[in-house]
Structure formats: C-alpha cells, structure tokens
Amino acid sequence: MKSRWFSGSAYALRSNTLDFYSDCERTAGLVKTHLFGLPIYVVTDPLMIEDVLVRKHRCFVKSAGLRATQRGFGQGLLTSDRELWRQQRRIMQPAFQTRRVEQYRDSMERATERLLASIGPGGERNIHRDMTDLCFEALASSLFGEDVTPGRELIAQAAFALHGFHEHYSRWIGSLGGILFALIRTASTAFGRPDFVIDPSRLPTAYARKFREAMDAIDGFVETMIRRRRSQPKRNDLLEMLLSATDDSGRPLTHQQIRDEVVTMFFAGHETGAAALTWTLYLLARHPEIAAKLAKQIETGDEDEVIDQVLREAMRLYPPAYRISRTVVETCKVGGMEVRAGGELVIPQWAVHRSPRYYEEPERFRPERWTEEFTARLPKFAYFPFGGGPRTCIGNTFGMIESKFVLANLLRRFEIAPADEREPELDLGVTLLPKDNVLKLKLSRRGPASEPATRARTTQSRCPFHGSVAATKRILSRE
C-alpha cells in the first residue's frame, strides 16, 4: 500500500477503492494514512470495529461524504446523529418489529407475483431493474400504505442522480478538491467544529444541478403524498406513525422531518434489498449446482437452512453497504491507537468479509461454510452486512424476510444462468451496485409441475413466512 508525501492515499482511493481497502486489511487492523494532510483511518480488525461501532460510538458521527448528500436525505435516519437520530429511531422502530414485518406479507406477495407474471416464459432480463422495481413496490405498499407507482420513475431518476453526484464528489475529493477539503477541515477542527462540511450540492456544477433538479421533483411528489394522507382516515403504517408522532419536547414532527424520513426510506429502504437480491441471483447463476440444490429444497418445502446459507454468503461477497464511514469528532483510542478529531474513519465490509484470516478460500462462493460451528467461532465483527451497534440497519429483518420470499418463489418457477461470461463492473455509490444499474441474467421457466406448488405454498397453513421469520432471527442474532 503506497502513500505519497503530499497527497497521501488520494490516488489509491480514487483509482481502485476496493483494492485499497483490501491492501489495508492485509497490512494491519488499523491503518493510518492521509488525504492531502487530512488524517484517514482504515479499521479492519473485528475488536477495533466493535470499539468504533459499539463501545466508543459517541466519538464519531456520519461521514463527510454521506453528509454531503443531505440535499437528498436531509436529517433522516441515515444521516442524522445524536439526539435527533435517537428520537427518530424511537418513532420508527415499531414499524420494523418482527410481528409487524410479518403483516407485510401481502405486499411482498403481490409485488413478487406481479414481477414473475411479467417475465413470461423467460429470456434475458436486467435482473437488477427487476429487483429494484419489486423491492420498491413492496416497501412503498408496506410502509406507506398506498400505490406510489407513479413516483417510481422519479425515484429511479433521483437515485441515478444521487449516485452520480456521490461518485463525482468522491473523485473530486480524491484529486485537487481534496486539498480544499483538507484545509477547510483543519480550520474547522481548530475552531471546535470537526464535523463541519460544505454542502457541495449548492456548487454550480452539472452534477450538482442535476442532483438538485431530481430532488426538487421528489420533494413535490412527497409533498403531495403527505398532504393527501393528512386528509384521509388514519392507517397503521410508517407514514401514519410519522404524522402522529411527537418529538422529545412533545411537539409534532415538522413537515421537513417527515419529508426527510420518507425520502430516506424511498432510497435506502429498497435499494439495499434490491442489491442483496441482485448479487445473490448473480452468484447462483454462476454456480448452477448450488442453485439446483436450493431449488430442490424449495420444492420439498425444506429450504430454510440452504437459503440462509446462500444469503449469508452472497452478502459476505457483495455486501450492499460495502463500507461504513465516520467523521471523528472526539479524539479517542481505538485498539490502543489514537484517532484524532477531524479525521475520517472507514470500516470496509468488502475487505473484512473477504479476509483469509476468517474465511477459507475467501473469494469463492461457498454457502456451505455457514454451519452453526463456523458461525459460533467467527468473530462478531468479521461479518456485519447490516452494520452494528446502536446504528444497526433498522430494516434488516424486513430485508432478510423479503429476500428469502423472493428467492424461493423465483427459483421455484425459473432456472437462471449468466447472460455472458464477463465479471460485472461495480458502481461504488452509497450502495454497492452493478455498473449503470444493469446486470443481465437469462431466465427460463421450469416445468409446469412447479406451478401448483407455488399456489399451494401461499394458501396452506404453513405460511412461507413462518420459517423465514424464525431463521431470520437466528441470522440477525449474530450481527
């Protein structure tokens, strides 16, 4: 891992981010480098990760890169910190409790059935677009209680603009823009504001302008949805919780806060789930023997263990949240090493999940590795696709149950295969996605004997969600 005197690791971060993280993991549990003089800490040791996410989490806030996208997320659950975050988490948590997630079954079933019916006999599909549409429909219907299909294209356009803006911002920070960033951070830290960040969406650049325009369109859509809901009878969903909630002072939430949480859920709520499904299907297409084994287990109604293993392994190799970033706001020690206020700290799941320290043949897709014995001896933060500590992903149960349901129903009806032999290029935005949101697979319908099984499984007393809920609890208890 090379670090230059003036620019530090700027070139390595800009040219091949994931390789840089892997180099850091091979070098040490905590690597200190810099970006034009701004301290950068890369943490890959599980005990040190637990320091950051659990024991000393108050020393950190969300990263400058994520807070730079606040024109999109505002002060929603993804970007807020401290008391505001705790308040919002308290308000929204009931919508994601296991008993509530079970009630979202009908929404997931309708979205899945609509997608599978649209595929017909099969053919080449952009499976990432399919999974994104499905997850958006399921989430919107479950959490907002209405058909928001008219806003789907607006959300897609805004997500594309968001990722483009984030990528452009990262490249700017990794080049000469990093000099300005480092100077401003040094000055703000000296004045007691290590968390200060300039809002780059206000800059007169093409990327920033496109991002602003996309978010203006989303704001109009959300404004109409909230106004319409206020005039309707109350419902039992997340939007109603936000409209009825009071803050820690007993006042109703502001319109802006409700807007921020709705937009955050629109983006983060469905995109990570779609990414997890996309990468899982891609890996199964590349490993037909594993896909065939899972399909056989699905037909006998005994898929819980295998589907758990497949999802765990897919999220190990392609974690939708491929890194966790923080700004250091209070100097502290991590694993006995000092990290100074004003620096930026990165925890790359991508590198930790692929470490030979914890995984035999770490680059191979081997779902069978996830036995109870292996899981029990694995360090807690050697595998953390949903993060950890107080800020563990609020939608982890929802996402796992949805993923199991979609996989079971899709593989029951279709065989999958790669569209070509090329490795997919990656987009390193807020989420780990295929390049340009395109990942194509070939689907071919299985024999007619599988069709009655599909209908029977959705009507018989053994609800397909029951096993998923119990198994999901087992998985999440380790994160």
VEXKOLLO-571055 format. One record per residue (C-alpha): residue number from 1; residue in one letter; x, y, z. Coordinates in steps of 0.2 Angstrom, whole numbers. Example, Ala and Ser with C-alpha at 12.3 -4.5 7.8 and 13.67 -1.06 7.14 Angstrom:
BEGIN
@num 1&residuo A&u 62&v -22&w 39
@num 2&residuo S&u 68&v -5&w 36
END
This chain:
BEGIN
@num 1&residuo M&u 0&v 0&w 0
@num 2&residuo K&u 8&v 16&w -6
@num 3&residuo S&u 6&v 33&w 2
@num 4&residuo R&u 13&v 49&w -6
@num 5&residuo W&u 21&v 63&w 4
@num 6&residuo F&u 9&v 76&w -2
@num 7&residuo S&u -7&v 68&w -7
@num 8&residuo G&u -6&v 53&w 4
@num 9&residuo S&u -18&v 39&w -2
@num 10&residuo A&u -28&v 50&w -13
@num 11&residuo Y&u -23&v 41&w -29
@num 12&residuo A&u -26&v 24&w -22
@num 13&residuo L&u -43&v 29&w -16
@num 14&residuo R&u -48&v 36&w -32
@num 15&residuo S&u -41&v 23&w -44
@num 16&residuo N&u -46&v 7&w -36
@num 17&residuo T&u -55&v 9&w -19
@num 18&residuo L&u -59&v -9&w -15
@num 19&residuo D&u -41&v -14&w -19
@num 20&residuo F&u -35&v 0&w -7
@num 21&residuo Y&u -46&v -7&w 7
@num 22&residuo S&u -40&v -25&w 4
@num 23&residuo D&u -22&v -19&w 5
@num 24&residuo C&u -26&v -10&w 22
@num 25&residuo E&u -34&v -26&w 28
@num 26&residuo R&u -18&v -36&w 24
@num 27&residuo T&u -7&v -23&w 32
@num 28&residuo A&u -14&v -21&w 49
@num 29&residuo G&u -30&v -20&w 59
@num 30&residuo L&u -29&v -1&w 59
@num 31&residuo V&u -20&v 9&w 45
@num 32&residuo K&u -17&v 27&w 47
@num 33&residuo T&u -14&v 37&w 31
@num 34&residuo H&u -20&v 54&w 25
@num 35&residuo L&u -28&v 64&w 11
@num 36&residuo F&u -18&v 80&w 7
@num 37&residuo G&u -14&v 80&w 26
@num 38&residuo L&u -32&v 76&w 32
@num 39&residuo P&u -30&v 60&w 43
@num 40&residuo I&u -38&v 44&w 36
@num 41&residuo Y&u -40&v 29&w 47
@num 42&residuo V&u -45&v 12&w 39
@num 43&residuo V&u -51&v -1&w 53
@num 44&residuo T&u -52&v -19&w 48
@num 45&residuo D&u -49&v -28&w 65
@num 46&residuo P&u -65&v -35&w 72
@num 47&residuo L&u -61&v -29&w 90
@num 48&residuo M&u -57&v -12&w 84
@num 49&residuo I&u -73&v -11&w 73
@num 50&residuo E&u -83&v -15&w 89
@num 51&residuo D&u -74&v -1&w 98
@num 52&residuo V&u -80&v 11&w 84
@num 53&residuo L&u -97&v 5&w 82
@num 54&residuo V&u -102&v 0&w 100
@num 55&residuo R&u -90&v 5&w 114
@num 56&residuo K&u -85&v 22&w 108
@num 57&residuo H&u -98&v 26&w 95
@num 58&residuo R&u -101&v 44&w 103
@num 59&residuo C&u -84&v 49&w 97
@num 60&residuo F&u -90&v 48&w 79
@num 61&residuo V&u -104&v 55&w 68
@num 62&residuo K&u -109&v 50&w 50
@num 63&residuo S&u -95&v 54&w 37
@num 64&residuo A&u -92&v 70&w 27
@num 65&residuo G&u -96&v 60&w 11
@num 66&residuo L&u -113&v 55&w 17
@num 67&residuo R&u -117&v 71&w 25
@num 68&residuo A&u -113&v 80&w 8
@num 69&residuo T&u -129&v 71&w 1
@num 70&residuo Q&u -141&v 80&w 14
@num 71&residuo R&u -150&v 89&w 0
@num 72&residuo G&u -157&v 71&w -3
@num 73&residuo F&u -158&v 63&w 14
@num 74&residuo G&u -160&v 79&w 24
@num 75&residuo Q&u -159&v 74&w 43
@num 76&residuo G&u -167&v 57&w 40
@num 77&residuo L&u -162&v 42&w 49
@num 78&residuo L&u -147&v 38&w 38
@num 79&residuo T&u -138&v 55&w 40
@num 80&residuo S&u -144&v 62&w 57
@num 81&residuo D&u -134&v 60&w 73
@num 82&residuo R&u -135&v 61&w 92
@num 83&residuo E&u -152&v 66&w 100
@num 84&residuo L&u -161&v 68&w 83
@num 85&residuo W&u -156&v 51&w 77
@num 86&residuo R&u -162&v 43&w 94
@num 87&residuo Q&u -178&v 52&w 93
@num 88&residuo Q&u -182&v 46&w 75
@num 89&residuo R&u -176&v 29&w 78
@num 90&residuo R&u -188&v 28&w 93
@num 91&residuo I&u -203&v 34&w 82
@num 92&residuo M&u -199&v 22&w 68
@num 93&residuo Q&u -193&v 6&w 76
@num 94&residuo P&u -211&v -1&w 79
@num 95&residuo A&u -214&v -2&w 60
@num 96&residuo F&u -199&v -14&w 58
@num 97&residuo Q&u -203&v -26&w 73
@num 98&residuo T&u -204&v -44&w 68
@num 99&residuo R&u -223&v -45&w 71
@num 100&residuo R&u -226&v -30&w 60
@num 101&residuo V&u -215&v -36&w 46
@num 102&residuo E&u -225&v -52&w 46
@num 103&residuo Q&u -240&v -42&w 42
@num 104&residuo Y&u -232&v -35&w 26
@num 105&residuo R&u -233&v -52&w 18
@num 106&residuo D&u -247&v -47&w 7
@num 107&residuo S&u -237&v -33&w 0
@num 108&residuo M&u -222&v -44&w -4
@num 109&residuo E&u -233&v -57&w -12
@num 110&residuo R&u -242&v -45&w -23
@num 111&residuo A&u -225&v -37&w -29
@num 112&residuo T&u -217&v -54&w -32
@num 113&residuo E&u -232&v -61&w -41
@num 114&residuo R&u -233&v -46&w -52
@num 115&residuo L&u -215&v -47&w -57
@num 116&residuo L&u -215&v -66&w -60
@num 117&residuo A&u -230&v -64&w -71
@num 118&residuo S&u -222&v -51&w -81
@num 119&residuo I&u -207&v -62&w -85
@num 120&residuo G&u -217&v -74&w -96
@num 121&residuo P&u -208&v -89&w -102
@num 122&residuo G&u -191&v -81&w -98
@num 123&residuo G&u -177&v -73&w -108
@num 124&residuo E&u -164&v -61&w -105
@num 125&residuo R&u -168&v -49&w -91
@num 126&residuo N&u -160&v -34&w -82
@num 127&residuo I&u -162&v -43&w -65
@num 128&residuo H&u -156&v -28&w -56
@num 129&residuo R&u -170&v -17&w -63
@num 130&residuo D&u -182&v -31&w -59
@num 131&residuo M&u -177&v -32&w -41
@num 132&residuo T&u -177&v -14&w -39
@num 133&residuo D&u -195&v -12&w -45
@num 134&residuo L&u -200&v -26&w -34
@num 135&residuo C&u -192&v -20&w -18
@num 136&residuo F&u -199&v -3&w -21
@num 137&residuo E&u -216&v -9&w -23
@num 138&residuo A&u -216&v -20&w -8
@num 139&residuo L&u -208&v -7&w 3
@num 140&residuo A&u -220&v 8&w -3
@num 141&residuo S&u -235&v -3&w -1
@num 142&residuo S&u -230&v -10&w 16
@num 143&residuo L&u -223&v 7&w 24
@num 144&residuo F&u -234&v 20&w 16
@num 145&residuo G&u -250&v 10&w 13
@num 146&residuo E&u -254&v 16&w -5
@num 147&residuo D&u -249&v 13&w -23
@num 148&residuo V&u -234&v 25&w -26
@num 149&residuo T&u -230&v 18&w -43
@num 150&residuo P&u -232&v 35&w -52
@num 151&residuo G&u -217&v 40&w -41
@num 152&residuo R&u -206&v 25&w -46
@num 153&residuo E&u -198&v 33&w -61
@num 154&residuo L&u -195&v 49&w -51
@num 155&residuo I&u -186&v 39&w -38
@num 156&residuo A&u -176&v 30&w -51
@num 157&residuo Q&u -170&v 46&w -59
@num 158&residuo A&u -166&v 54&w -42
@num 159&residuo A&u -156&v 38&w -36
@num 160&residuo F&u -146&v 39&w -53
@num 161&residuo A&u -143&v 57&w -50
@num 162&residuo L&u -138&v 54&w -31
@num 163&residuo H&u -126&v 40&w -36
@num 164&residuo G&u -118&v 51&w -50
@num 165&residuo F&u -116&v 66&w -38
@num 166&residuo H&u -109&v 55&w -24
@num 167&residuo E&u -96&v 47&w -37
@num 168&residuo H&u -92&v 64&w -44
@num 169&residuo Y&u -89&v 71&w -26
@num 170&residuo S&u -78&v 56&w -21
@num 171&residuo R&u -67&v 59&w -37
@num 172&residuo W&u -66&v 77&w -33
@num 173&residuo I&u -60&v 74&w -15
@num 174&residuo G&u -48&v 61&w -22
@num 175&residuo S&u -40&v 74&w -33
@num 176&residuo L&u -36&v 93&w -31
@num 177&residuo G&u -53&v 96&w -22
@num 178&residuo G&u -46&v 86&w -8
@num 179&residuo I&u -33&v 100&w -4
@num 180&residuo L&u -48&v 112&w -1
@num 181&residuo F&u -57&v 99&w 9
@num 182&residuo A&u -42&v 96&w 20
@num 183&residuo L&u -39&v 114&w 23
@num 184&residuo I&u -57&v 118&w 27
@num 185&residuo R&u -57&v 103&w 39
@num 186&residuo T&u -41&v 108&w 48
@num 187&residuo A&u -48&v 125&w 51
@num 188&residuo S&u -65&v 120&w 57
@num 189&residuo T&u -57&v 107&w 69
@num 190&residuo A&u -46&v 121&w 76
@num 191&residuo F&u -62&v 131&w 79
@num 192&residuo G&u -70&v 116&w 88
@num 193&residuo R&u -81&v 110&w 73
@num 194&residuo P&u -73&v 94&w 67
@num 195&residuo D&u -90&v 89&w 59
@num 196&residuo F&u -91&v 104&w 48
@num 197&residuo V&u -94&v 100&w 30
@num 198&residuo I&u -98&v 112&w 15
@num 199&residuo D&u -114&v 107&w 5
@num 200&residuo P&u -107&v 103&w -12
@num 201&residuo S&u -124&v 101&w -20
@num 202&residuo R&u -125&v 120&w -20
@num 203&residuo L&u -110&v 122&w -31
@num 204&residuo P&u -113&v 127&w -49
@num 205&residuo T&u -108&v 110&w -57
@num 206&residuo A&u -118&v 99&w -69
@num 207&residuo Y&u -118&v 85&w -57
@num 208&residuo A&u -124&v 96&w -43
@num 209&residuo R&u -138&v 104&w -54
@num 210&residuo K&u -144&v 88&w -60
@num 211&residuo F&u -145&v 82&w -42
@num 212&residuo R&u -154&v 97&w -36
@num 213&residuo E&u -167&v 96&w -50
@num 214&residuo A&u -170&v 77&w -46
@num 215&residuo M&u -173&v 81&w -28
@num 216&residuo D&u -185&v 95&w -32
@num 217&residuo A&u -196&v 83&w -42
@num 218&residuo I&u -195&v 71&w -27
@num 219&residuo D&u -200&v 84&w -15
@num 220&residuo G&u -215&v 89&w -25
@num 221&residuo F&u -221&v 71&w -26
@num 222&residuo V&u -218&v 68&w -7
@num 223&residuo E&u -227&v 84&w -3
@num 224&residuo T&u -242&v 79&w -12
@num 225&residuo M&u -242&v 61&w -4
@num 226&residuo I&u -241&v 69&w 13
@num 227&residuo R&u -255&v 82&w 10
@num 228&residuo R&u -266&v 68&w 3
@num 229&residuo R&u -263&v 57&w 18
@num 230&residuo R&u -267&v 70&w 31
@num 231&residuo S&u -285&v 72&w 23
@num 232&residuo Q&u -288&v 53&w 24
@num 233&residuo P&u -293&v 41&w 38
@num 234&residuo K&u -279&v 35&w 49
@num 235&residuo R&u -269&v 19&w 44
@num 236&residuo N&u -257&v 8&w 53
@num 237&residuo D&u -241&v 11&w 44
@num 238&residuo L&u -225&v 20&w 45
@num 239&residuo L&u -231&v 36&w 37
@num 240&residuo E&u -245&v 37&w 49
@num 241&residuo M&u -233&v 35&w 63
@num 242&residuo L&u -223&v 49&w 57
@num 243&residuo L&u -238&v 60&w 55
@num 244&residuo S&u -244&v 56&w 73
@num 245&residuo A&u -228&v 56&w 82
@num 246&residuo T&u -221&v 69&w 93
@num 247&residuo D&u -203&v 74&w 96
@num 248&residuo D&u -194&v 73&w 113
@num 249&residuo S&u -202&v 90&w 118
@num 250&residuo G&u -220&v 84&w 114
@num 251&residuo R&u -222&v 94&w 98
@num 252&residuo P&u -227&v 86&w 82
@num 253&residuo L&u -214&v 82&w 69
@num 254&residuo T&u -210&v 96&w 57
@num 255&residuo H&u -215&v 94&w 39
@num 256&residuo Q&u -197&v 94&w 34
@num 257&residuo Q&u -193&v 80&w 46
@num 258&residuo I&u -207&v 69&w 40
@num 259&residuo R&u -201&v 73&w 22
@num 260&residuo D&u -183&v 68&w 26
@num 261&residuo E&u -188&v 51&w 33
@num 262&residuo V&u -200&v 47&w 19
@num 263&residuo V&u -186&v 51&w 6
@num 264&residuo T&u -173&v 41&w 16
@num 265&residuo M&u -185&v 26&w 16
@num 266&residuo F&u -188&v 28&w -3
@num 267&residuo F&u -170&v 27&w -6
@num 268&residuo A&u -161&v 17&w 7
@num 269&residuo G&u -176&v 6&w 11
@num 270&residuo H&u -177&v -3&w -6
@num 271&residuo E&u -160&v -1&w -14
@num 272&residuo T&u -151&v -11&w -2
@num 273&residuo G&u -163&v -25&w -3
@num 274&residuo A&u -163&v -25&w -22
@num 275&residuo A&u -144&v -25&w -21
@num 276&residuo A&u -144&v -40&w -10
@num 277&residuo L&u -156&v -50&w -21
@num 278&residuo T&u -147&v -45&w -37
@num 279&residuo W&u -130&v -51&w -31
@num 280&residuo T&u -137&v -67&w -24
@num 281&residuo L&u -145&v -71&w -40
@num 282&residuo Y&u -129&v -67&w -50
@num 283&residuo L&u -119&v -79&w -39
@num 284&residuo L&u -132&v -93&w -40
@num 285&residuo A&u -132&v -90&w -59
@num 286&residuo R&u -113&v -93&w -59
@num 287&residuo H&u -115&v -108&w -48
@num 288&residuo P&u -129&v -119&w -56
@num 289&residuo E&u -126&v -133&w -44
@num 290&residuo I&u -130&v -123&w -29
@num 291&residuo A&u -145&v -115&w -37
@num 292&residuo A&u -151&v -133&w -42
@num 293&residuo K&u -149&v -139&w -24
@num 294&residuo L&u -158&v -124&w -17
@num 295&residuo A&u -172&v -126&w -30
@num 296&residuo K&u -174&v -144&w -25
@num 297&residuo Q&u -175&v -139&w -6
@num 298&residuo I&u -188&v -126&w -11
@num 299&residuo E&u -199&v -140&w -20
@num 300&residuo T&u -199&v -150&w -4
@num 301&residuo G&u -203&v -136&w 7
@num 302&residuo D&u -186&v -138&w 17
@num 303&residuo E&u -176&v -123&w 10
@num 304&residuo D&u -174&v -113&w 26
@num 305&residuo E&u -156&v -119&w 30
@num 306&residuo V&u -149&v -118&w 12
@num 307&residuo I&u -157&v -101&w 8
@num 308&residuo D&u -150&v -94&w 25
@num 309&residuo Q&u -133&v -100&w 19
@num 310&residuo V&u -134&v -93&w 2
@num 311&residuo L&u -140&v -76&w 8
@num 312&residuo R&u -126&v -75&w 21
@num 313&residuo E&u -113&v -80&w 8
@num 314&residuo A&u -119&v -68&w -5
@num 315&residuo M&u -119&v -53&w 7
@num 316&residuo R&u -102&v -58&w 13
@num 317&residuo L&u -95&v -57&w -5
@num 318&residuo Y&u -106&v -42&w -11
@num 319&residuo P&u -112&v -33&w 5
@num 320&residuo P&u -124&v -19&w -1
@num 321&residuo A&u -116&v -7&w 12
@num 322&residuo Y&u -98&v -11&w 7
@num 323&residuo R&u -91&v 1&w 19
@num 324&residuo I&u -95&v 11&w 35
@num 325&residuo S&u -88&v 29&w 36
@num 326&residuo R&u -87&v 41&w 51
@num 327&residuo T&u -80&v 58&w 55
@num 328&residuo V&u -70&v 58&w 71
@num 329&residuo V&u -77&v 72&w 82
@num 330&residuo E&u -69&v 67&w 98
@num 331&residuo T&u -51&v 61&w 100
@num 332&residuo C&u -50&v 43&w 107
@num 333&residuo K&u -41&v 27&w 106
@num 334&residuo V&u -46&v 13&w 95
@num 335&residuo G&u -37&v -4&w 99
@num 336&residuo G&u -25&v 6&w 109
@num 337&residuo M&u -21&v 18&w 94
@num 338&residuo E&u -26&v 36&w 94
@num 339&residuo V&u -38&v 43&w 81
@num 340&residuo R&u -39&v 62&w 81
@num 341&residuo A&u -54&v 73&w 80
@num 342&residuo G&u -56&v 80&w 62
@num 343&residuo G&u -51&v 64&w 54
@num 344&residuo E&u -61&v 52&w 43
@num 345&residuo L&u -63&v 34&w 48
@num 346&residuo V&u -68&v 19&w 36
@num 347&residuo I&u -73&v 2&w 40
@num 348&residuo P&u -74&v -8&w 24
@num 349&residuo Q&u -85&v -23&w 25
@num 350&residuo W&u -79&v -28&w 7
@num 351&residuo A&u -61&v -31&w 14
@num 352&residuo V&u -66&v -39&w 31
@num 353&residuo H&u -78&v -51&w 23
@num 354&residuo R&u -65&v -57&w 11
@num 355&residuo S&u -51&v -59&w 23
@num 356&residuo P&u -42&v -75&w 23
@num 357&residuo R&u -40&v -73&w 42
@num 358&residuo Y&u -58&v -78&w 45
@num 359&residuo Y&u -63&v -87&w 28
@num 360&residuo E&u -55&v -101&w 19
@num 361&residuo E&u -55&v -98&w 1
@num 362&residuo P&u -62&v -81&w 4
@num 363&residuo E&u -65&v -76&w -14
@num 364&residuo R&u -76&v -92&w -18
@num 365&residuo F&u -95&v -93&w -16
@num 366&residuo R&u -97&v -107&w -3
@num 367&residuo P&u -113&v -106&w 6
@num 368&residuo E&u -110&v -122&w 15
@num 369&residuo R&u -97&v -114&w 25
@num 370&residuo W&u -111&v -106&w 36
@num 371&residuo T&u -113&v -120&w 48
@num 372&residuo E&u -118&v -117&w 66
@num 373&residuo E&u -100&v -122&w 72
@num 374&residuo F&u -92&v -110&w 59
@num 375&residuo T&u -104&v -95&w 64
@num 376&residuo A&u -101&v -98&w 83
@num 377&residuo R&u -82&v -96&w 81
@num 378&residuo L&u -82&v -82&w 69
@num 379&residuo P&u -78&v -65&w 77
@num 380&residuo K&u -93&v -55&w 79
@num 381&residuo F&u -87&v -41&w 68
@num 382&residuo A&u -79&v -52&w 55
@num 383&residuo Y&u -96&v -52&w 47
@num 384&residuo F&u -108&v -37&w 48
@num 385&residuo P&u -118&v -33&w 32
@num 386&residuo F&u -131&v -24&w 42
@num 387&residuo G&u -118&v -13&w 52
@num 388&residuo G&u -118&v -15&w 71
@num 389&residuo G&u -120&v -6&w 87
@num 390&residuo P&u -134&v 6&w 90
@num 391&residuo R&u -135&v 11&w 72
@num 392&residuo T&u -138&v -7&w 65
@num 393&residuo C&u -149&v -6&w 50
@num 394&residuo I&u -167&v -3&w 55
@num 395&residuo G&u -174&v -13&w 41
@num 396&residuo N&u -163&v -29&w 42
@num 397&residuo T&u -177&v -41&w 47
@num 398&residuo F&u -188&v -34&w 33
@num 399&residuo G&u -174&v -36&w 20
@num 400&residuo M&u -170&v -54&w 25
@num 401&residuo I&u -188&v -60&w 25
@num 402&residuo E&u -191&v -51&w 9
@num 403&residuo S&u -175&v -59&w 1
@num 404&residuo K&u -180&v -76&w 6
@num 405&residuo F&u -198&v -75&w 0
@num 406&residuo V&u -192&v -68&w -17
@num 407&residuo L&u -178&v -81&w -20
@num 408&residuo A&u -190&v -95&w -15
@num 409&residuo N&u -203&v -90&w -27
@num 410&residuo L&u -192&v -85&w -42
@num 411&residuo L&u -181&v -101&w -41
@num 412&residuo R&u -197&v -112&w -39
@num 413&residuo R&u -203&v -105&w -56
@num 414&residuo F&u -187&v -101&w -66
@num 415&residuo E&u -169&v -108&w -69
@num 416&residuo I&u -156&v -94&w -70
@num 417&residuo A&u -140&v -93&w -80
@num 418&residuo P&u -127&v -79&w -84
@num 419&residuo A&u -131&v -68&w -99
@num 420&residuo D&u -112&v -68&w -103
@num 421&residuo E&u -96&v -73&w -95
@num 422&residuo R&u -89&v -56&w -91
@num 423&residuo E&u -87&v -51&w -72
@num 424&residuo P&u -99&v -37&w -68
@num 425&residuo E&u -92&v -19&w -66
@num 426&residuo L&u -96&v -11&w -49
@num 427&residuo D&u -103&v 6&w -45
@num 428&residuo L&u -97&v 12&w -28
@num 429&residuo G&u -110&v 24&w -23
@num 430&residuo V&u -119&v 25&w -7
@num 431&residuo T&u -123&v 6&w -10
@num 432&residuo L&u -113&v -7&w -20
@num 433&residuo L&u -122&v -9&w -37
@num 434&residuo P&u -119&v -16&w -54
@num 435&residuo K&u -112&v -3&w -66
@num 436&residuo D&u -126&v 8&w -74
@num 437&residuo N&u -139&v -2&w -64
@num 438&residuo V&u -138&v -16&w -76
@num 439&residuo L&u -135&v -34&w -73
@num 440&residuo K&u -142&v -46&w -85
@num 441&residuo L&u -147&v -64&w -82
@num 442&residuo K&u -155&v -77&w -93
@num 443&residuo L&u -171&v -85&w -86
@num 444&residuo S&u -181&v -100&w -92
@num 445&residuo R&u -197&v -106&w -85
@num 446&residuo R&u -196&v -123&w -76
@num 447&residuo G&u -209&v -137&w -80
@num 448&residuo P&u -227&v -135&w -76
@num 449&residuo A&u -226&v -147&w -61
@num 450&residuo S&u -219&v -132&w -51
@num 451&residuo E&u -234&v -121&w -54
@num 452&residuo P&u -247&v -129&w -42
@num 453&residuo A&u -233&v -130&w -28
@num 454&residuo T&u -232&v -111&w -29
@num 455&residuo R&u -251&v -108&w -27
@num 456&residuo A&u -252&v -121&w -13
@num 457&residuo R&u -237&v -114&w -3
@num 458&residuo T&u -246&v -97&w -2
@num 459&residuo T&u -263&v -104&w 4
@num 460&residuo Q&u -258&v -119&w 15
@num 461&residuo S&u -257&v -117&w 34
@num 462&residuo R&u -238&v -117&w 34
@num 463&residuo C&u -236&v -98&w 29
@num 464&residuo P&u -220&v -97&w 19
@num 465&residuo F&u -215&v -83&w 31
@num 466&residuo H&u -216&v -93&w 47
@num 467&residuo G&u -199&v -102&w 44
@num 468&residuo S&u -191&v -86&w 37
@num 469&residuo V&u -195&v -76&w 52
@num 470&residuo A&u -188&v -89&w 64
@num 471&residuo A&u -172&v -92&w 53
@num 472&residuo T&u -170&v -73&w 51
@num 473&residuo K&u -170&v -71&w 70
@num 474&residuo R&u -156&v -84&w 70
@num 475&residuo I&u -146&v -74&w 57
@num 476&residuo L&u -148&v -57&w 65
@num 477&residuo S&u -144&v -63&w 82
@num 478&residuo R&u -126&v -64&w 76
@num 479&residuo E&u -125&v -46&w 69
END
